[in-house]
Amino acid sequence: MKSSSFNRRAFLRASGISMAIPWLEVFGETAKSPPKRALFICNTLGFYSPAFYPAKPGPTYEDSDYLALLRDHRDELTIFSGLSHPDQGGEHQCEMTWLSAARNPGRDGFKNSISIDQYAARQLGYATRFPSLSLSSDGFMSQSYTESGVMIPAMDRPSKVFTSLFLQGKPQEVAREKRKLKDGRSILDSLGDQRSRLLRKASPGDRQRLDAYFESVRKAERDLAAAGAWLDRPKPNVDAAIPKDISDKADLVGRIELLFQLVPLIIQNDSSRVISIVIQNSHGIPLVNGVASEHHNLSHHGRDPKKIEQLLKIERAIVGCFNNLMHRMKEPEEAGATLLDHTVTLLGSNLGNAASHDPRNNPIVLAGGGLKHGGYVAHRDDDNTPLCNLFVRMIQEMGMEADAFGTSSGVLGW
């Protein structure tokens, strides 16, 4: 059978289900390449620009202080400057909009919009056990938001993430989860039963709002059914021990490393294809040699050389964690390539200059995904290119048919 007449997407669509199945030769070209994934990592306190950016753009740039730490991966990454979301601000309020690009965060009446990770997860559905995973180095605050502007709480305990992904629950625990899903569907069914009665009494404007509401109910029902289907499937066995959570929030590096160590396991076992990780700013004085002040305080360095010296130590440690992640992503082979080759990976920040709470000129590193890399691309720092242009490129690389997202004005090329 020719691949042009029989492919994986058509099979799934015709079957009326959304699930993960092996890559089979019968599906032709799609059988040769695993799915693309997306990984979004944000350091909310930014990166010190003179240590982050090279002196000159181009493919032959000289390594900056931080990029020297990533020298082993130079051919697998691209550096960008001059990218940001328009109409941001409000001190640290732009943390919540870094993945959504919603305008004017923090102002009266502000409502967030869907984040790019959730947009991608919505397109993928329950093709994996988890459509998306939102992780955090500290607490439940995430950058993941639903269509309704509701934040999806982050998971910050690696042991709990590992258990959810790879440890099969006891029969009574699985049964309890099934009951929760059934109860949820029962509530939605009862709401659906009231649809006709409500519509008969509703005004034209109310009917429109009710139609949108009941469409969201139908989507929730489909999601609950898809989630329930995964409860009967065994979780993948991995050759790794449950990570031991680090309770000391000051151990910033240790907490980041534990989260980053989970990423290759998640991707290799196809437990999720969309992952976001936020590195928070509330760790107090980080356990980094030579640092004696809070990270947040140091980010407001006021050009004080002593503060900058300590800030550099913290940010080098964070970039060092990313370097370790890149090495891990390049070790396992997958269909003749590496996990990094199949994962569009973004490291950046919502702040271009944390010292002045400036949300423009976000520091951006894009890696992997099978893209052509190896340079520093500088966009105008006085008239930034929308960061959403890069988001659109990322989801297109995942195979999604999308030409716009958020405040995009096109698709980023380089």
WOZINOR-V802861 format. One record per pair of residues at least 6 apart in sequence whose ideal C-beta (glycine too) atoms are under 8 Angstrom apart, sorted by sequence separation. I is the first residue (numbers start at 0). GAP is how many residues later the second one is. D is the distance in Angstrom with one decimal. If there is no record, write none. Layout:
i:I gap:GAP d:D
i:I gap:GAP d:D
This chain:
i:11 gap:6 d:6.8
i:24 gap:6 d:5.2
i:54 gap:6 d:7.6
i:55 gap:6 d:7.5
i:60 gap:6 d:7.9
i:87 gap:6 d:4.3
i:96 gap:6 d:8.0
i:103 gap:6 d:5.9
i:124 gap:6 d:6.3
i:135 gap:6 d:6.0
i:144 gap:6 d:5.6
i:145 gap:6 d:6.6
i:154 gap:6 d:5.1
i:247 gap:6 d:7.9
i:248 gap:6 d:7.5
i:264 gap:6 d:7.8
i:265 gap:6 d:5.6
i:266 gap:6 d:7.8
i:284 gap:6 d:6.5
i:300 gap:6 d:3.9
i:331 gap:6 d:6.8
i:350 gap:6 d:6.8
i:351 gap:6 d:5.2
i:366 gap:6 d:7.0
i:378 gap:6 d:4.4
i:395 gap:6 d:6.4
i:11 gap:7 d:7.6
i:22 gap:7 d:6.9
i:23 gap:7 d:5.5
i:53 gap:7 d:3.8
i:54 gap:7 d:6.2
i:66 gap:7 d:7.9
i:69 gap:7 d:6.5
i:104 gap:7 d:7.4
i:123 gap:7 d:5.8
i:143 gap:7 d:6.9
i:144 gap:7 d:6.9
i:284 gap:7 d:6.7
i:290 gap:7 d:7.6
i:300 gap:7 d:5.0
i:330 gap:7 d:7.3
i:331 gap:7 d:5.4
i:333 gap:7 d:7.7
i:334 gap:7 d:7.9
i:350 gap:7 d:6.6
i:351 gap:7 d:6.6
i:352 gap:7 d:7.9
i:365 gap:7 d:7.5
i:394 gap:7 d:5.4
i:22 gap:8 d:4.5
i:53 gap:8 d:5.7
i:62 gap:8 d:6.1
i:96 gap:8 d:4.6
i:101 gap:8 d:7.4
i:113 gap:8 d:7.6
i:133 gap:8 d:4.2
i:143 gap:8 d:4.2
i:168 gap:8 d:7.3
i:198 gap:8 d:5.9
i:201 gap:8 d:5.8
i:245 gap:8 d:4.7
i:266 gap:8 d:7.8
i:284 gap:8 d:6.3
i:329 gap:8 d:4.7
i:330 gap:8 d:8.0
i:333 gap:8 d:6.2
i:350 gap:8 d:6.0
i:351 gap:8 d:5.0
i:352 gap:8 d:7.4
i:402 gap:8 d:6.8
i:11 gap:9 d:7.7
i:22 gap:9 d:7.5
i:53 gap:9 d:6.9
i:54 gap:9 d:7.7
i:84 gap:9 d:7.4
i:87 gap:9 d:6.4
i:95 gap:9 d:5.7
i:101 gap:9 d:7.4
i:121 gap:9 d:7.5
i:133 gap:9 d:7.6
i:141 gap:9 d:6.0
i:154 gap:9 d:7.8
i:245 gap:9 d:5.2
i:265 gap:9 d:6.4
i:284 gap:9 d:5.5
i:285 gap:9 d:5.6
i:297 gap:9 d:5.1
i:328 gap:9 d:6.5
i:329 gap:9 d:7.4
i:349 gap:9 d:6.1
i:351 gap:9 d:3.5
i:22 gap:10 d:7.8
i:53 gap:10 d:5.1
i:101 gap:10 d:4.9
i:120 gap:10 d:3.9
i:133 gap:10 d:4.2
i:140 gap:10 d:7.4
i:141 gap:10 d:5.8
i:143 gap:10 d:7.4
i:283 gap:10 d:5.8
i:284 gap:10 d:7.8
i:296 gap:10 d:7.8
i:297 gap:10 d:8.0
i:300 gap:10 d:5.8
i:328 gap:10 d:4.7
i:329 gap:10 d:5.2
i:351 gap:10 d:5.3
i:391 gap:10 d:6.1
i:394 gap:10 d:7.1
i:22 gap:11 d:6.5
i:52 gap:11 d:5.9
i:62 gap:11 d:8.0
i:93 gap:11 d:5.7
i:101 gap:11 d:4.5
i:120 gap:11 d:3.7
i:141 gap:11 d:6.3
i:198 gap:11 d:6.2
i:282 gap:11 d:8.0
i:283 gap:11 d:7.9
i:328 gap:11 d:3.9
i:350 gap:11 d:7.4
i:351 gap:11 d:6.8
i:391 gap:11 d:6.7
i:51 gap:12 d:5.9
i:66 gap:12 d:6.9
i:84 gap:12 d:6.5
i:92 gap:12 d:4.0
i:99 gap:12 d:5.6
i:100 gap:12 d:7.5
i:119 gap:12 d:7.4
i:131 gap:12 d:6.9
i:141 gap:12 d:3.6
i:197 gap:12 d:6.0
i:245 gap:12 d:6.5
i:262 gap:12 d:6.4
i:282 gap:12 d:6.0
i:297 gap:12 d:5.3
i:298 gap:12 d:6.5
i:349 gap:12 d:6.7
i:391 gap:12 d:6.5
i:7 gap:13 d:7.7
i:50 gap:13 d:6.0
i:51 gap:13 d:7.8
i:53 gap:13 d:6.6
i:84 gap:13 d:7.5
i:92 gap:13 d:3.4
i:99 gap:13 d:4.9
i:139 gap:13 d:4.2
i:140 gap:13 d:6.3
i:244 gap:13 d:7.4
i:297 gap:13 d:4.3
i:348 gap:13 d:5.9
i:391 gap:13 d:5.1
i:49 gap:14 d:7.8
i:50 gap:14 d:3.9
i:51 gap:14 d:5.2
i:89 gap:14 d:7.7
i:99 gap:14 d:6.3
i:117 gap:14 d:6.3
i:139 gap:14 d:5.4
i:262 gap:14 d:7.9
i:280 gap:14 d:6.0
i:281 gap:14 d:7.6
i:292 gap:14 d:7.1
i:325 gap:14 d:6.7
i:328 gap:14 d:6.5
i:347 gap:14 d:5.4
i:348 gap:14 d:5.5
i:390 gap:14 d:5.3
i:7 gap:15 d:7.7
i:49 gap:15 d:7.9
i:50 gap:15 d:5.3
i:51 gap:15 d:7.6
i:85 gap:15 d:8.0
i:87 gap:15 d:7.6
i:88 gap:15 d:7.5
i:89 gap:15 d:5.4
i:90 gap:15 d:7.5
i:96 gap:15 d:6.5
i:99 gap:15 d:4.4
i:116 gap:15 d:5.4
i:138 gap:15 d:7.2
i:194 gap:15 d:7.4
i:242 gap:15 d:5.1
i:280 gap:15 d:5.0
i:347 gap:15 d:5.8
i:390 gap:15 d:6.9
i:395 gap:15 d:6.7
i:10 gap:16 d:7.2
i:84 gap:16 d:4.3
i:86 gap:16 d:3.9
i:87 gap:16 d:7.9
i:88 gap:16 d:7.5
i:89 gap:16 d:3.0
i:95 gap:16 d:6.1
i:98 gap:16 d:3.6
i:99 gap:16 d:7.2
i:139 gap:16 d:6.8
i:294 gap:16 d:7.9
i:297 gap:16 d:6.8
i:328 gap:16 d:7.4
i:347 gap:16 d:4.3
i:391 gap:16 d:5.1
i:85 gap:17 d:6.9
i:86 gap:17 d:5.4
i:87 gap:17 d:6.6
i:88 gap:17 d:7.3
i:89 gap:17 d:7.0
i:98 gap:17 d:5.0
i:116 gap:17 d:7.3
i:138 gap:17 d:5.8
i:259 gap:17 d:7.7
i:292 gap:17 d:6.1
i:346 gap:17 d:7.6
i:347 gap:17 d:6.7
i:387 gap:17 d:5.2
i:390 gap:17 d:7.0
i:60 gap:18 d:7.4
i:84 gap:18 d:7.9
i:98 gap:18 d:5.8
i:133 gap:18 d:5.3
i:135 gap:18 d:3.6
i:137 gap:18 d:6.0
i:242 gap:18 d:6.8
i:258 gap:18 d:5.7
i:280 gap:18 d:7.5
i:291 gap:18 d:6.9
i:345 gap:18 d:7.0
i:346 gap:18 d:4.4
i:387 gap:18 d:4.1
i:391 gap:18 d:7.7
i:392 gap:18 d:5.3
i:7 gap:19 d:4.3
i:46 gap:19 d:6.7
i:133 gap:19 d:7.4
i:134 gap:19 d:5.9
i:135 gap:19 d:7.1
i:136 gap:19 d:6.7
i:194 gap:19 d:5.5
i:242 gap:19 d:7.3
i:289 gap:19 d:7.6
i:290 gap:19 d:4.8
i:294 gap:19 d:5.6
i:325 gap:19 d:7.9
i:345 gap:19 d:7.3
i:387 gap:19 d:5.1
i:388 gap:19 d:5.1
i:391 gap:19 d:5.1
i:392 gap:19 d:4.7
i:5 gap:20 d:6.7
i:6 gap:20 d:5.6
i:131 gap:20 d:7.9
i:133 gap:20 d:4.6
i:134 gap:20 d:5.6
i:135 gap:20 d:4.5
i:289 gap:20 d:6.5
i:345 gap:20 d:5.6
i:346 gap:20 d:7.3
i:360 gap:20 d:5.2
i:385 gap:20 d:7.6
i:387 gap:20 d:3.8
i:388 gap:20 d:6.3
i:391 gap:20 d:7.3
i:392 gap:20 d:7.4
i:5 gap:21 d:7.1
i:6 gap:21 d:6.3
i:8 gap:21 d:7.7
i:133 gap:21 d:6.8
i:134 gap:21 d:7.0
i:344 gap:21 d:7.1
i:345 gap:21 d:7.8
i:359 gap:21 d:7.6
i:385 gap:21 d:5.0
i:388 gap:21 d:5.5
i:5 gap:22 d:7.4
i:7 gap:22 d:4.6
i:132 gap:22 d:7.2
i:191 gap:22 d:6.9
i:290 gap:22 d:5.5
i:343 gap:22 d:7.3
i:344 gap:22 d:4.4
i:385 gap:22 d:5.3
i:388 gap:22 d:6.0
i:389 gap:22 d:4.5
i:6 gap:23 d:5.9
i:7 gap:23 d:7.7
i:190 gap:23 d:7.7
i:255 gap:23 d:6.2
i:289 gap:23 d:5.1
i:290 gap:23 d:6.0
i:344 gap:23 d:4.6
i:360 gap:23 d:6.4
i:363 gap:23 d:7.4
i:385 gap:23 d:5.3
i:388 gap:23 d:4.0
i:2 gap:24 d:6.6
i:3 gap:24 d:7.5
i:56 gap:24 d:7.9
i:288 gap:24 d:7.0
i:343 gap:24 d:6.1
i:344 gap:24 d:7.0
i:359 gap:24 d:5.6
i:365 gap:24 d:6.9
i:384 gap:24 d:7.7
i:0 gap:25 d:6.4
i:2 gap:25 d:2.1
i:53 gap:25 d:6.9
i:121 gap:25 d:7.7
i:191 gap:25 d:6.3
i:239 gap:25 d:6.2
i:287 gap:25 d:5.2
i:321 gap:25 d:5.5
i:342 gap:25 d:5.0
i:343 gap:25 d:3.4
i:361 gap:25 d:6.1
i:368 gap:25 d:7.4
i:1 gap:26 d:7.1
i:2 gap:26 d:5.5
i:52 gap:26 d:7.0
i:116 gap:26 d:7.9
i:117 gap:26 d:5.6
i:134 gap:26 d:6.7
i:190 gap:26 d:5.8
i:191 gap:26 d:8.0
i:287 gap:26 d:5.5
i:341 gap:26 d:7.6
i:342 gap:26 d:6.4
i:363 gap:26 d:7.1
i:370 gap:26 d:6.8
i:2 gap:27 d:7.4
i:116 gap:27 d:5.5
i:117 gap:27 d:6.4
i:237 gap:27 d:5.6
i:251 gap:27 d:7.9
i:339 gap:27 d:6.7
i:340 gap:27 d:6.2
i:341 gap:27 d:7.4
i:343 gap:27 d:7.3
i:369 gap:27 d:7.5
i:384 gap:27 d:7.1
i:52 gap:28 d:5.7
i:114 gap:28 d:6.1
i:117 gap:28 d:6.0
i:132 gap:28 d:7.3
i:254 gap:28 d:7.8
i:285 gap:28 d:5.5
i:339 gap:28 d:3.9
i:340 gap:28 d:7.3
i:341 gap:28 d:6.9
i:365 gap:28 d:7.9
i:368 gap:28 d:5.2
i:114 gap:29 d:5.1
i:117 gap:29 d:7.6
i:187 gap:29 d:5.3
i:287 gap:29 d:5.3
i:340 gap:29 d:5.0
i:114 gap:30 d:4.6
i:113 gap:31 d:6.0
i:237 gap:31 d:6.5
i:251 gap:31 d:4.7
i:285 gap:31 d:7.6
i:112 gap:32 d:6.8
i:113 gap:32 d:6.3
i:187 gap:32 d:5.8
i:188 gap:32 d:7.8
i:111 gap:33 d:4.7
i:113 gap:33 d:4.7
i:187 gap:33 d:5.2
i:235 gap:33 d:4.1
i:248 gap:33 d:7.2
i:249 gap:33 d:5.8
i:252 gap:33 d:7.4
i:253 gap:33 d:7.7
i:336 gap:33 d:7.4
i:112 gap:34 d:7.6
i:117 gap:34 d:7.0
i:129 gap:34 d:7.8
i:248 gap:34 d:4.9
i:249 gap:34 d:5.1
i:251 gap:34 d:4.3
i:252 gap:34 d:7.2
i:113 gap:35 d:7.8
i:129 gap:35 d:7.5
i:235 gap:35 d:7.0
i:248 gap:35 d:6.1
i:249 gap:35 d:6.0
i:250 gap:35 d:7.8
i:251 gap:35 d:7.0
i:252 gap:35 d:6.7
i:112 gap:36 d:6.1
i:128 gap:36 d:7.3
i:183 gap:36 d:7.7
i:184 gap:36 d:6.1
i:187 gap:36 d:7.4
i:249 gap:36 d:5.9
i:250 gap:36 d:4.9
i:251 gap:36 d:7.2
i:111 gap:37 d:4.0
i:249 gap:37 d:4.9
i:376 gap:37 d:4.7
i:110 gap:38 d:4.5
i:111 gap:39 d:7.5
i:184 gap:39 d:5.2
i:247 gap:39 d:7.3
i:278 gap:39 d:6.6
i:328 gap:39 d:6.8
i:374 gap:39 d:7.2
i:183 gap:40 d:5.3
i:184 gap:40 d:7.3
i:325 gap:41 d:6.5
i:99 gap:43 d:7.7
i:180 gap:43 d:5.2
i:251 gap:43 d:7.2
i:321 gap:43 d:7.7
i:98 gap:44 d:4.6
i:345 gap:44 d:7.5
i:97 gap:45 d:5.3
i:98 gap:45 d:6.7
i:99 gap:45 d:5.4
i:94 gap:46 d:7.9
i:98 gap:46 d:7.4
i:180 gap:46 d:6.2
i:181 gap:46 d:7.9
i:95 gap:47 d:6.5
i:101 gap:47 d:7.6
i:180 gap:47 d:4.6
i:43 gap:48 d:7.1
i:94 gap:48 d:6.7
i:345 gap:48 d:6.8
i:95 gap:49 d:7.5
i:177 gap:50 d:6.5
i:180 gap:50 d:7.6
i:343 gap:50 d:4.7
i:43 gap:51 d:5.0
i:302 gap:52 d:7.8
i:41 gap:53 d:7.7
i:177 gap:53 d:5.8
i:301 gap:53 d:6.7
i:343 gap:53 d:5.1
i:176 gap:54 d:5.7
i:299 gap:54 d:7.1
i:300 gap:54 d:5.6
i:343 gap:54 d:6.8
i:95 gap:55 d:7.4
i:298 gap:55 d:3.9
i:299 gap:55 d:5.3
i:41 gap:56 d:5.5
i:298 gap:56 d:6.4
i:41 gap:57 d:7.7
i:173 gap:57 d:5.6
i:39 gap:59 d:6.2
i:259 gap:61 d:5.7
i:251 gap:62 d:7.3
i:255 gap:62 d:6.7
i:259 gap:62 d:7.6
i:262 gap:62 d:6.3
i:266 gap:62 d:7.7
i:252 gap:64 d:4.9
i:256 gap:64 d:5.6
i:259 gap:64 d:6.6
i:263 gap:64 d:4.8
i:267 gap:64 d:5.5
i:251 gap:65 d:7.2
i:252 gap:65 d:7.7
i:255 gap:65 d:4.5
i:259 gap:65 d:4.3
i:262 gap:65 d:7.5
i:263 gap:65 d:5.8
i:167 gap:66 d:6.1
i:251 gap:66 d:7.7
i:262 gap:66 d:7.2
i:267 gap:66 d:7.0
i:167 gap:67 d:5.2
i:252 gap:67 d:7.7
i:256 gap:67 d:6.8
i:260 gap:67 d:7.2
i:263 gap:67 d:7.6
i:166 gap:68 d:6.7
i:252 gap:68 d:6.3
i:259 gap:68 d:7.4
i:263 gap:68 d:6.4
i:165 gap:69 d:5.4
i:164 gap:70 d:6.8
i:165 gap:70 d:6.2
i:164 gap:71 d:7.9
i:165 gap:71 d:7.4
i:267 gap:71 d:6.1
i:165 gap:72 d:5.1
i:266 gap:72 d:5.2
i:165 gap:74 d:7.8
i:166 gap:75 d:7.5
i:263 gap:75 d:5.7
i:266 gap:75 d:7.7
i:39 gap:76 d:7.2
i:266 gap:76 d:6.0
i:39 gap:77 d:5.8
i:161 gap:78 d:7.7
i:37 gap:79 d:7.1
i:162 gap:79 d:6.8
i:161 gap:80 d:5.2
i:161 gap:81 d:5.8
i:37 gap:82 d:5.9
i:158 gap:83 d:5.4
i:158 gap:84 d:5.6
i:157 gap:85 d:4.2
i:158 gap:85 d:6.9
i:158 gap:86 d:5.0
i:157 gap:87 d:6.0
i:156 gap:88 d:5.1
i:34 gap:92 d:7.9
i:125 gap:97 d:7.1
i:164 gap:97 d:7.8
i:124 gap:98 d:7.9
i:160 gap:98 d:8.0
i:155 gap:99 d:7.9
i:165 gap:99 d:7.3
i:125 gap:100 d:3.5
i:157 gap:100 d:4.2
i:161 gap:100 d:6.6
i:164 gap:100 d:7.3
i:41 gap:101 d:6.2
i:124 gap:101 d:6.6
i:125 gap:101 d:6.4
i:128 gap:101 d:4.9
i:157 gap:101 d:6.1
i:160 gap:101 d:5.8
i:164 gap:101 d:6.4
i:39 gap:103 d:7.8
i:125 gap:103 d:7.3
i:157 gap:103 d:7.7
i:161 gap:103 d:7.9
i:165 gap:103 d:7.5
i:125 gap:104 d:6.9
i:128 gap:104 d:7.7
i:157 gap:104 d:6.0
i:164 gap:104 d:7.5
i:165 gap:105 d:7.8
i:128 gap:106 d:7.5
i:164 gap:106 d:4.9
i:17 gap:107 d:4.2
i:18 gap:107 d:7.0
i:19 gap:107 d:5.5
i:17 gap:108 d:5.0
i:18 gap:108 d:6.6
i:19 gap:108 d:5.7
i:17 gap:109 d:5.7
i:137 gap:111 d:5.7
i:136 gap:115 d:6.8
i:137 gap:117 d:6.9
i:136 gap:118 d:4.8
i:136 gap:119 d:5.5
i:136 gap:122 d:6.5
i:134 gap:124 d:5.2
i:153 gap:124 d:6.5
i:272 gap:125 d:7.5
i:134 gap:127 d:7.6
i:143 gap:132 d:5.6
i:132 gap:133 d:6.7
i:142 gap:133 d:6.1
i:141 gap:134 d:6.9
i:142 gap:135 d:5.3
i:141 gap:136 d:6.0
i:140 gap:137 d:7.1
i:132 gap:138 d:7.9
i:132 gap:139 d:4.7
i:140 gap:139 d:6.7
i:131 gap:140 d:6.1
i:134 gap:140 d:6.9
i:136 gap:140 d:7.6
i:129 gap:141 d:6.0
i:130 gap:141 d:7.0
i:132 gap:141 d:7.3
i:134 gap:141 d:7.0
i:135 gap:141 d:7.2
i:136 gap:141 d:7.1
i:138 gap:141 d:6.3
i:127 gap:142 d:5.6
i:128 gap:142 d:5.3
i:129 gap:142 d:4.2
i:131 gap:142 d:4.1
i:132 gap:142 d:4.9
i:133 gap:142 d:5.1
i:134 gap:142 d:4.6
i:135 gap:142 d:5.0
i:136 gap:142 d:4.9
i:137 gap:142 d:4.2
i:127 gap:143 d:5.9
i:128 gap:143 d:7.1
i:130 gap:143 d:6.8
i:131 gap:143 d:7.1
i:132 gap:143 d:7.4
i:134 gap:143 d:7.5
i:136 gap:143 d:5.3
i:138 gap:143 d:7.1
i:127 gap:144 d:5.1
i:131 gap:144 d:7.2
i:133 gap:144 d:7.8
i:135 gap:144 d:6.1
i:137 gap:144 d:5.6
i:127 gap:145 d:5.7
i:137 gap:145 d:6.1
i:126 gap:146 d:7.1
i:136 gap:146 d:7.4
i:123 gap:149 d:5.9
i:123 gap:150 d:6.9
i:119 gap:153 d:7.8
i:120 gap:153 d:4.8
i:119 gap:154 d:4.9
i:116 gap:157 d:5.0
i:116 gap:158 d:7.7
i:116 gap:159 d:4.6
i:114 gap:161 d:7.6
i:98 gap:177 d:6.5
i:94 gap:183 d:7.7
i:91 gap:189 d:7.5
i:18 gap:207 d:7.9
i:17 gap:208 d:5.8
i:18 gap:210 d:6.9
i:38 gap:224 d:6.6
i:36 gap:230 d:5.6
i:41 gap:234 d:7.7
i:43 gap:234 d:6.4
i:34 gap:235 d:7.6
i:36 gap:235 d:8.0
i:37 gap:235 d:7.1
i:39 gap:235 d:7.2
i:40 gap:235 d:7.7
i:41 gap:235 d:7.4
i:43 gap:235 d:6.3
i:33 gap:236 d:7.8
i:36 gap:236 d:4.4
i:37 gap:236 d:5.3
i:38 gap:236 d:4.9
i:39 gap:236 d:4.4
i:40 gap:236 d:4.8
i:41 gap:236 d:5.2
i:42 gap:236 d:4.5
i:43 gap:236 d:6.1
i:44 gap:236 d:4.7
i:35 gap:237 d:7.6
i:36 gap:237 d:7.0
i:37 gap:237 d:7.4
i:38 gap:237 d:7.8
i:39 gap:237 d:7.1
i:40 gap:237 d:8.0
i:41 gap:237 d:6.6
i:43 gap:237 d:5.2
i:34 gap:238 d:6.0
i:36 gap:238 d:7.4
i:38 gap:238 d:7.5
i:40 gap:238 d:7.2
i:64 gap:247 d:7.0
i:68 gap:247 d:6.5
i:65 gap:249 d:6.7
i:69 gap:249 d:6.8
i:76 gap:249 d:7.9
i:19 gap:250 d:5.7
i:44 gap:250 d:6.1
i:65 gap:250 d:6.7
i:68 gap:250 d:4.9
i:72 gap:250 d:7.3
i:75 gap:250 d:7.1
i:97 gap:250 d:7.9
i:44 gap:251 d:6.5
i:64 gap:251 d:7.4
i:68 gap:251 d:5.7
i:71 gap:251 d:7.3
i:97 gap:251 d:7.8
i:69 gap:252 d:7.2
i:97 gap:252 d:3.9
i:45 gap:253 d:6.6
i:65 gap:253 d:4.8
i:69 gap:253 d:5.5
i:72 gap:253 d:4.7
i:96 gap:253 d:7.5
i:44 gap:254 d:4.5
i:68 gap:254 d:5.3
i:71 gap:254 d:7.5
i:75 gap:254 d:7.5
i:71 gap:255 d:7.2
i:94 gap:255 d:5.3
i:69 gap:256 d:7.0
i:93 gap:256 d:4.6
i:72 gap:257 d:7.6
i:93 gap:257 d:7.0
i:91 gap:259 d:7.9
i:47 gap:260 d:6.7
i:50 gap:261 d:5.8
i:87 gap:262 d:7.6
i:47 gap:263 d:5.8
i:47 gap:264 d:6.4
i:50 gap:264 d:6.9
i:75 gap:264 d:6.2
i:91 gap:265 d:6.9
i:93 gap:265 d:4.4
i:90 gap:266 d:4.7
i:47 gap:267 d:6.1
i:46 gap:268 d:5.5
i:83 gap:268 d:6.6
i:88 gap:268 d:7.5
i:88 gap:270 d:6.1
i:87 gap:271 d:3.8
i:42 gap:272 d:7.7
i:46 gap:272 d:7.8
i:87 gap:272 d:7.8
i:115 gap:272 d:7.7
i:122 gap:272 d:7.6
i:84 gap:274 d:7.1
i:42 gap:275 d:5.7
i:83 gap:275 d:6.1
i:115 gap:275 d:4.5
i:119 gap:275 d:5.2
i:83 gap:276 d:4.7
i:118 gap:276 d:7.1
i:83 gap:277 d:6.1
i:122 gap:277 d:5.1
i:82 gap:278 d:7.5
i:83 gap:278 d:4.9
i:115 gap:278 d:7.5
i:119 gap:278 d:6.4
i:81 gap:279 d:6.0
i:82 gap:279 d:5.5
i:115 gap:279 d:7.0
i:122 gap:279 d:7.8
i:80 gap:280 d:6.0
i:119 gap:280 d:6.7
i:40 gap:281 d:7.1
i:82 gap:281 d:5.5
i:80 gap:282 d:7.3
i:80 gap:283 d:7.5
i:118 gap:283 d:7.9
i:79 gap:284 d:4.1
i:78 gap:285 d:7.1
i:79 gap:285 d:7.8
i:100 gap:285 d:7.5
i:78 gap:286 d:5.9
i:79 gap:286 d:6.7
i:100 gap:286 d:7.0
i:118 gap:286 d:6.3
i:77 gap:287 d:7.5
i:100 gap:287 d:5.1
i:76 gap:288 d:5.6
i:77 gap:288 d:5.0
i:76 gap:289 d:6.5
i:77 gap:289 d:7.7
i:115 gap:289 d:6.1
i:76 gap:290 d:4.0
i:100 gap:290 d:7.8
i:115 gap:290 d:7.3
i:75 gap:291 d:5.4
i:76 gap:291 d:7.8
i:75 gap:292 d:5.9
i:98 gap:292 d:8.0
i:77 gap:293 d:7.5
i:112 gap:293 d:7.1
i:72 gap:294 d:6.6
i:69 gap:295 d:7.6
i:77 gap:295 d:4.7
i:80 gap:295 d:7.6
i:76 gap:296 d:5.3
i:77 gap:296 d:7.0
i:78 gap:296 d:7.4
i:79 gap:296 d:7.9
i:80 gap:296 d:7.6
i:81 gap:296 d:5.9
i:82 gap:296 d:6.0
i:75 gap:297 d:5.4
i:76 gap:297 d:7.8
i:77 gap:297 d:5.8
i:78 gap:297 d:4.3
i:79 gap:297 d:5.2
i:80 gap:297 d:4.9
i:81 gap:297 d:2.8
i:74 gap:298 d:6.1
i:77 gap:298 d:7.5
i:78 gap:298 d:7.0
i:79 gap:298 d:7.8
i:80 gap:298 d:6.4
i:81 gap:298 d:5.2
i:85 gap:298 d:7.6
i:74 gap:299 d:5.0
i:77 gap:299 d:6.3
i:79 gap:299 d:6.9
i:81 gap:299 d:5.2
i:33 gap:300 d:5.4
i:73 gap:300 d:6.2
i:80 gap:300 d:6.6
i:83 gap:300 d:4.4
i:85 gap:300 d:6.8
i:33 gap:301 d:5.4
i:82 gap:301 d:6.0
i:84 gap:301 d:6.8
i:32 gap:302 d:5.9
i:46 gap:302 d:6.1
i:81 gap:302 d:5.3
i:82 gap:302 d:5.4
i:83 gap:302 d:7.6
i:84 gap:302 d:5.5
i:31 gap:303 d:6.3
i:45 gap:303 d:4.3
i:48 gap:303 d:7.2
i:81 gap:303 d:5.9
i:82 gap:303 d:7.3
i:83 gap:303 d:5.6
i:84 gap:303 d:6.9
i:38 gap:304 d:5.6
i:40 gap:304 d:7.5
i:42 gap:304 d:7.6
i:44 gap:304 d:7.2
i:45 gap:304 d:7.7
i:48 gap:304 d:6.8
i:82 gap:304 d:4.5
i:100 gap:304 d:7.6
i:101 gap:304 d:7.6
i:102 gap:304 d:7.3
i:36 gap:305 d:6.2
i:37 gap:305 d:7.2
i:38 gap:305 d:7.2
i:40 gap:305 d:6.5
i:42 gap:305 d:7.6
i:43 gap:305 d:6.6
i:45 gap:305 d:3.8
i:100 gap:305 d:3.3
i:35 gap:306 d:5.7
i:36 gap:306 d:4.4
i:37 gap:306 d:5.0
i:38 gap:306 d:4.5
i:39 gap:306 d:5.1
i:40 gap:306 d:4.7
i:41 gap:306 d:6.2
i:42 gap:306 d:5.0
i:43 gap:306 d:6.2
i:44 gap:306 d:6.7
i:45 gap:306 d:6.6
i:82 gap:306 d:7.7
i:99 gap:306 d:6.5
i:100 gap:306 d:4.7
i:34 gap:307 d:7.2
i:35 gap:307 d:7.2
i:36 gap:307 d:7.2
i:37 gap:307 d:7.9
i:38 gap:307 d:6.8
i:40 gap:307 d:7.4
i:41 gap:307 d:6.0
i:43 gap:307 d:7.3
i:45 gap:307 d:6.8
i:82 gap:307 d:6.3
i:33 gap:308 d:5.3
i:35 gap:308 d:6.4
i:37 gap:308 d:7.7
i:41 gap:308 d:6.3
i:45 gap:308 d:3.8
i:32 gap:309 d:7.5
i:44 gap:309 d:5.0
i:52 gap:310 d:7.3
i:79 gap:310 d:7.1
i:51 gap:311 d:4.9
i:22 gap:312 d:7.4
i:48 gap:312 d:7.6
i:48 gap:314 d:7.0
i:60 gap:314 d:6.8
i:58 gap:315 d:5.6
i:60 gap:315 d:4.3
i:46 gap:316 d:4.5
i:58 gap:316 d:4.0
i:45 gap:317 d:6.6
i:57 gap:317 d:6.1
i:58 gap:317 d:7.9
i:56 gap:318 d:7.4
i:57 gap:318 d:6.4
i:56 gap:319 d:4.7
i:55 gap:320 d:7.7
i:56 gap:320 d:6.3
i:56 gap:321 d:3.9
i:84 gap:321 d:7.3
i:85 gap:321 d:5.6
i:53 gap:322 d:4.9
i:84 gap:322 d:5.9
i:52 gap:323 d:7.2
i:52 gap:325 d:8.0
i:82 gap:329 d:7.9
i:35 gap:333 d:6.5
i:35 gap:334 d:7.6
i:79 gap:334 d:7.9
i:77 gap:336 d:6.3
i:37 gap:356 d:5.6
i:37 gap:357 d:7.0
i:37 gap:360 d:5.8
i:35 gap:361 d:5.7
i:36 gap:361 d:7.2
i:35 gap:362 d:4.3
i:34 gap:363 d:7.5
i:35 gap:363 d:6.1
i:34 gap:364 d:7.3
